[in-house]
Amino acid sequence: MIGYKFMGKAHSHAYRDVPFFFDVPAVPVLQAIAGRDEAGVQAAASRMGWLSHETDWRRLIERKDIDLIDIVTPNYMHAEMAIAALEAGKHVLCEKPLAMSADQAKRMLQAADRSGKVHMVCHNYRYASAIQYAKKLISEGRLGRIYHIRATYLQDWIMDPQFPLVWRLQKEVCGSGTHGDLAAHIIDLARYLVGEVKEVVGTMETFIKERPMADASGGLSATGKTGTVGQVDVDDASVFIARFENGAIGTFEATRFAAGNRNGQRLEINGELGSIRWDLENMNNLGVYLSSDEQGMQGFRTINCTEESHPYAGAYWPAAHITGYEHTFINMISELMKGIAGGYSPAPDFSDGYRNQLVLDAVERSSESKTWVPIQYD
């Protein structure tokens, strides 16, 4: 694994726990972790159970005892690392967003196709049991024709103007701000549940244009202030409307300036026969409304998706013994292990990552041109 902080912890936990809950055909061995800071990566390797560590990610790719490269670095490193790993014959799991741009994502997809190796993008929210069950209901036609999706991802952690200029607020490192970080997730869920996007129109805004520079910073926090300020050159919020290829329409909002929302990812899908609702902060529950219910009994029912009949839930605890954020990663890694053993790339793969990036890029162009922008798939 390349990187070891927030996502490194989530991925490491999943690799260690997946054989406890799933009868996977390939059991991961945590061979080596890489990071630039010798003391930091050594401590992370010891704490998270990795057998060795490197300070140069290229050494991981050269090692013959490693089959899978997991990339959990800032976004600007994804393409170089993933392409090098694929060309060296390694399978690749890459954090989202896949790339800094659609052109870069396309090169990564082409490298993956040439390599014949397994490739996957970490959109872990697909693997919440409630989302998987929503997909099942939609695929079975229980909602009928889909008319609408309403999706939001709301946070508030950078509202203080004195919050420092961490890498998630620097375009050369992350590509875009809230848009690539948060909207990428709800776009992926929309594509998974509703279908491909045809065209978009949107706007993006940066509310705080300058922030204090820090002595040392990560993606979510920093220590010490230098007394100087730096320019924020990414968005704080993005809002857009989408038309889907199947005729559905959608509204999307992503922001880090929604006070009181720590991690408010929510969606509602409306079809001709009913609707579903989901809220990440109450992630085990799926709201379901079916128009076929008799008059007087109609309304949203709350389904706690922890029964053995719900996707992935039977691998864990008895019904209503709640699972959490970390289990989405375990579920995802179980599919990755099946893919490696079976020689196929589980969804979302690099093709999904590329298509997601096409939508992200189109919204940015729309914000600049103030017009509808079509999505050009190829």
N, C-alpha and C positions, 0 to 999 in steps of 0.2 A: 504494500500500500504506500502511495506517495502522499504525504500529508498526515497529520495526526491530531488535529485539534477537534472542533465541534463535530464535524462529519466523520473524522477519523475515529472518534469514540463510538459514534452510532454504528458505523460499519464494523468495527472490531467486535463490539458486543454481539452483533448479528452473526458474524462468522463463528464466534465461540458458542453461541446458543443454538444455532440451527440444528445440529445433530441431536440436541436434547428433545426437540419437539417434532422433527421431521425425519422420516426414513429416507434421507437423501442418498442418491447413488454415488455421489462424490463428496467426501467429507473434507472441508477446507483445513489446511495446515497453515498456521500463521508464521510463515518463514521469515519475512523481513519487512521492515517499515523504513521509509526514508523521510528525512527532513533536513533542512539546512543548518539548524542549530544542534550541535553535537550533544550538549547537555539535555536539551529539551527532547530530542528524539530518543535518546537513550532512556530517559525517565519514562517516556510514553511507551516504549517497547516493553519495559519492565512492568509497568502498571497494567497494560492492556493485553499482555500475554504473547507478544511477538518474540520469536526465537533469536532474532538478530536485528541490527539496524545499519543503515547507510546514511551518509550525508550528501551523496550524489545520486539522484534518481536514475541516472544512466546505468549505475552498477546493478540496480534491480533488473533492468532489462537484459543485461549481459549474463545474469546468473542462470545456470541451467537447472537449478533446483526450484525455479519459479515458473508457473504456468499461467497465472492470472495477475494482471496489473490492475489495481484499483486506484483511481485518480480522485483525490478529495482536496485538490489544491484550488487556489484562486483561478478564476475563469480563463485568464490570459495564457495559462500554462496547458490547458486541456489539449489543444490541437497538437502541439509539438510532442507531448508525452504519449498521447493515444496513437498517433501515427507511427512514432518510433517503436512503440510496443507491438503494434500489429505487424509492422514490417519485420520485427524480430520473432514473429510466430507466437506471440502471447495473446491470450484472451484478454478483453478489456471491459471493465466496469468504470463508467465515468459519471461524476456528479453533474447535475444540471446547473445552468443551461449547458448544452453540449459544447457550445462554442461562443465566440464573440460576435459572429455574423453568420449569415446563411452560406456565404461563399466558403468560409472556414469549415462550417459543419459539413458541407458537401464534400470537401477534400477528405475529411475524416471518414465519411460514409464510403467514399471511393476506396480509401485505404482498407477499410473493413471488408468491403466486397472482394478486393484483390486477395486479401489474406486468407479468406475462408475460415477465420477464427470467430469465436463467439464474441458478440459485442452487445452491451446493454447500457442504458442511461438510467440514472437513479432518480426516477420519479416515484418515490416510495408511497405517496398517498394513493396511487392506484391499488395498493395492496392492503388498504384498510378493508376489513371484512365487510363493512357496510357499503363501501364503494363497489366491491366485487358483487355483492348481492344486488345493488342497484343495476349493475351491468347485466346481471342475469334477468332481472325483471324486464328491462328494456329489450334485451335480445329475444325474450319469449313473447314480446308484443303486448305485455300487460299494460303499458302506457299508450299503445297505439302509435300513431304518427306523432312525432315530436314537433312542438311548436316553438317553445322557448327554453333557453337556459339563462339563468341569472347567477353570476359567479362573482364573488368578492374575496379578496385576501387583504385583510386590514391589520396593520401593526401600528405601534406608536413609539418605538424605542429611540428615534432620533429627533423627537420634537424639540428638545432643548437646544437652542442655538449654540450653546457651549459644548454640545457633544462633539468630540473630535472627528477629524477627517480620516476615518478608518478606510481600509481598502475597498469596502463595498460602496464607497462614495467617490471612487476615482475611476474614470472611464477607461484609462489605459490598462487597468487591472481587471475590471469587472465587465466592461463593455456597455452595460446599462445598469441603472440603479434598481429601484423597486420593480421595474418592468421585467428585467431578466431574472431577478431573484424570486419575486412572488407571482407575477403574472404568468411566468413560465409554468408554474404548477397548475393554475386553473385553466390555462389553455390546454395543457396535456389532459386534464380530466375531461374537458369539454370534447376534445377530439376522441377520447376513449369512449365516452358515454353517448355522444350525439353524432359525431362524424367529422369529416374534414371541412375546414373553413374555406369559403369561396372568396370573400372580400371583407375588408375592414375599413372603418373610419374612426379616428381617435385623436386624443390630445394627451400631452404629457407636460408636467409642471415641476419646476424646482423651486421650492418655497424659501429655503435658506441657501444663499449663493456662496457664502464663505463660512469656514469653520476653523477652529484652532487646530494647529498641527500638534502631533503627539510625539513623545520620545520613542515610544514603541507601541505598535497597534496590531491587532488582528482584524478579523472581519466584523466582529460584534463589540469589541471593547478596545480600550487603549489605556496606557499609563503615562502620566507626566505630560506637561504642556511646554512647548518650546518658546511661547511668547509670540509666535508668528501665526499668520492665518494662511489657509490655502483655498483655492477655488473648488467649489463643488460643481462638477461638470457632467453629472448624471441626474436622472429624474428622481424626484421624491414621490411622485404619484403618476399613474397612467390610467386612463379611462377610455374604453372603446366599445363600439358596436360591431357585431359580426353577423354576416349572412353565411349560412352553411350550404353545402352542396345539395343537401336533401330538403332545402326549403326552410329549415328552422332559422330563427334569429336569436341572437344572444347579446347580453350586456355584461361587461367585465370591468372591474375596478380593482386596482392594486395601489396601496398607499402605506407609508410608514408614518402618516400624520393623522391617524384616526384615534384620538385620545380614548383610552379605556379598552382598546383592543390589543391584547398582547399577541394573539395569534389567530385572528378571526377569519379563517378560511371557511366560506359557506357557499352552498350552491342550491338552487332549486331548478328542477326540470319539469316543464308542463307539457303533457301530451293530450291527445283527443280522448283518452280513456282514463286519465288520472295524472298524478304528479308525485314527485319525490323531493325530499329535502334532506340536506346533510350539513353538519357543522363540525369541523375538526375539533373544536373545544369540547364536544360531546360525541366523540368519534365512534362509539359503539352503537349509537342509535341512528336509525334511518326512519324519517317520516315518510309515510306512504298514504296517498289518497287514491281511492278507486271509485270512479263514477258509477260503477255497477252496484255499489252498496245501496241498500234500500233507503228510501226517504226516511228521515228521522234518525238514521244511523250513520249518515255520511259525515266525514271529517277525517283529518289526518290521524292515523294510528301511529304509535311509536313502536318500532320493532327493534328490540335489543339484539343485535346481530352477534350473539355469543352462543347460539345453539349449535349442535353438531352439524345440523343441516346447512349452516351458513359457511361460506367459503373461508377456509383456513381456521375457523374458530374451533373446530373439533380437535385440532392439534394441541390445544392448550388446556384450559381448565373447564370444570363443569359450567353449565349455563349461568350467565350473569356474573361470573367471576371475571371482572373486567380486564381487557387487554388495553395496551397503550401505544403511544407513539413509537416506541422501540420495536414493537411487534410488526409494524409495517416493513421495517428493514429485514427482520427475520423472514417474513413471508417472501419478500423479494429475493433474498439470497437463496432461499429454498428453490425458487424457480431458476435462478442462475446456475445452481449446482446441477439441476436436471438438464439444463441446456448444455452445459459443458460435457456431461456424461453422454448426452444424446446427439451432440454435434449440431445444435441449432441455437439461434439467438432468441431468447425470450423477449417479449414486448414489455416495456418500450425499448426498442433497439436504436441503432444509430439512424435508421431511416425515420423513426419517430422523432428523434432529436433534431434531425434536419428539417422535417416538416414543422415542428414546433418553432424552430428558429425562423423559418419563412414567415410565420405569422407575427412573431416578435418584430422582425425587421419591417414588415409591412405597416405595422402600427406606428413605428418610428417615422417612416416615410410619410404616412398620413398626417402625423402631427406637424411635420414640417410643411407639407403641401396644402394642408387643410382640405383634402379631398378623399374620396373613397379610393382604396388601393386594392387591386385584385391580387390573389395569391397565385403565383405561377409555379405549379408543380411540374417536375420533369422526371 
